[in-house]
């Protein structure tokens, strides 16, 4: 009997451990895919595209235009490269710490997109000219009036949007879901919970009372 109990407990712990590990693995896989895609596309663009001669993809609406960006995503905060580098490092560290609580596949996707994008642009800032912490990010995707961006920028924006949606729908990073303020969890001990034992008569008390008050035969 004890052997079967131990085996069941061990298998339960193993299943729980797998549920904890899978989202983290998914996060890392997504981040790695984004990082590799960002590095490869930037390498190809730098080697093949002349900054003075954009490559037309869909007329003048979508083009590949090589620029060097010292700012944040979409050319914002130009001139604050070293500060943005520290921010990117902080984002990476924060996501790694959040991953300890990660149980949701959707949150793994969102965090993986942000992590991969942050690391992609961080690689540029660390290893591209004019030097470490001051490197300029390679941007090359131009769509209409939108500022020129890259794969990493797209991943960060998509991941952030996904996480906002998950938050609005009440999906927590640990996989639990919660509804709006009008919904009630029957297990939280709130006003909607009813204990059937509250209204049940006390059998012993009723019997004792019956014995005292019943008339003598």
Residue pairs with C-beta under 8 A, 6 or more apart in sequence:
19 103
20 103
22 105
23 102
23 103
23 104
23 105
23 107
23 108
23 175
24 99
24 102
24 108
26 105
26 108
26 109
26 112
27 95
27 99
27 102
27 108
27 109
27 111
27 112
27 115
28 112
29 112
30 108
30 109
30 112
30 113
30 115
30 116
31 112
31 113
31 115
31 116
31 119
32 116
33 116
34 112
34 113
34 115
34 116
34 117
34 119
34 120
34 151
34 152
34 155
35 116
35 119
35 120
35 123
37 151
38 116
38 117
38 120
38 121
38 123
38 150
38 151
38 152
38 155
39 120
39 123
41 140
41 150
41 151
42 124
42 138
42 140
42 150
42 151
45 64
45 66
45 138
45 140
46 66
46 138
49 55
49 64
49 65
49 66
49 140
50 66
51 65
51 66
51 67
54 63
54 64
54 65
54 66
54 142
55 63
55 64
55 65
56 62
56 63
57 63
57 64
61 143
61 144
62 141
62 142
62 143
62 144
63 142
64 140
64 141
64 142
65 140
65 142
65 148
66 138
66 139
66 140
67 75
67 138
67 139
67 140
67 148
68 128
68 136
68 137
68 138
68 139
69 75
69 78
69 136
69 137
69 138
69 139
69 148
70 78
70 79
70 81
70 134
70 136
70 137
71 77
71 78
71 79
71 80
71 81
71 84
72 80
72 84
73 121
73 149
73 153
73 156
73 157
74 146
74 147
74 148
74 149
74 153
75 139
75 147
75 148
76 147
77 83
77 84
81 125
81 133
81 134
81 135
81 136
82 133
82 134
84 125
85 122
85 125
85 126
85 133
85 134
88 118
88 119
88 121
88 122
88 125
89 122
91 114
91 115
91 118
92 115
92 118
92 119
92 122
95 111
95 114
95 115
95 118
98 111
98 173
99 111
101 173
101 174
102 108
102 111
102 173
102 174
103 173
103 174
103 175
103 176
104 166
104 171
104 172
104 173
104 174
104 175
106 162
106 166
106 171
107 163
107 166
107 171
107 173
107 175
109 159
109 162
110 159
110 160
110 162
110 163
110 166
111 159
111 163
112 159
113 155
113 156
113 158
113 159
113 162
114 155
114 156
114 159
114 160
114 163
115 159
116 152
116 155
117 151
117 152
117 153
117 154
117 155
117 156
117 159
118 152
118 156
119 152
120 150
120 151
120 152
120 155
121 137
121 150
121 152
121 153
124 135
124 136
124 137
124 138
125 132
125 133
125 134
125 135
125 136
125 137
126 132
126 133
126 135
127 135
128 135
128 136
128 137
128 138
129 135
129 136
130 136
137 150
137 152
138 150
139 147
139 148
139 149
139 150
139 153
140 148
140 150
141 148
141 149
141 150
141 151
141 154
142 148
169 177
170 177
170 178
170 179
170 180
171 177
172 178
178 185
184 190
184 191
184 192
186 192
186 193
187 193
